[in-house]
Amino acid sequence: MQGKYIQRHQIQSYMKGRAIGHTQEESAQVANISEPSGRRIETGQLLDDNKLVIV
């Protein structure tokens, strides 16, 4: 998935999954992102320009 943009709704979906107790792997699958991208979301390493985030 390298070079793909992560949409805001994917970030929200990932974080919602984590909030209800899903693992990083499960939440990433639901949001259709990689597990490392999910970890970057959690640690705040993604730069958000209020549009899209590229990993």
C-alpha positions in Angstrom: 0.0 0.0 0.0 3.0 2.3 -0.1 2.2 5.7 -1.6 -1.5 5.5 -1.1 -3.4 8.3 0.5 -5.2 7.7 3.8 -8.6 9.3 3.8 -10.1 11.0 6.9 -12.9 8.4 7.1 -10.2 5.6 7.2 -8.6 7.3 10.2 -11.9 7.6 11.9 -12.8 4.0 11.2 -9.5 2.8 12.5 -9.8 4.8 15.7 -13.4 3.8 16.2 -12.3 0.1 16.0 -9.6 0.7 18.5 -12.0 2.5 20.9 -14.3 -0.5 21.0 -11.5 -2.9 21.7 -10.3 -4.2 18.4 -6.6 -5.0 17.9 -4.5 -2.9 15.6 -4.6 -5.6 13.0 -8.4 -5.9 13.1 -8.9 -2.1 13.0 -6.5 -1.7 10.1 -8.3 -4.4 8.1 -11.7 -2.7 8.7 -10.3 0.7 7.7 -8.5 -0.9 4.7 -5.0 0.4 5.7 -1.8 -1.3 6.7 -1.1 -2.2 10.3 2.0 0.1 10.3 -0.2 3.0 9.1 -2.5 2.3 12.0 0.4 2.5 14.4 1.4 5.8 12.8 -2.1 7.1 13.3 -2.0 6.2 17.0 1.4 7.8 17.6 0.5 11.0 15.6 3.3 10.5 13.1 1.0 11.3 10.1 0.8 14.8 8.9 -2.7 16.0 8.3 -3.2 18.9 6.0 -7.0 18.8 6.6 -7.4 16.9 3.4 -5.4 13.7 2.9 -2.6 12.0 4.5 0.1 10.2 2.6 2.1 7.4 4.0 
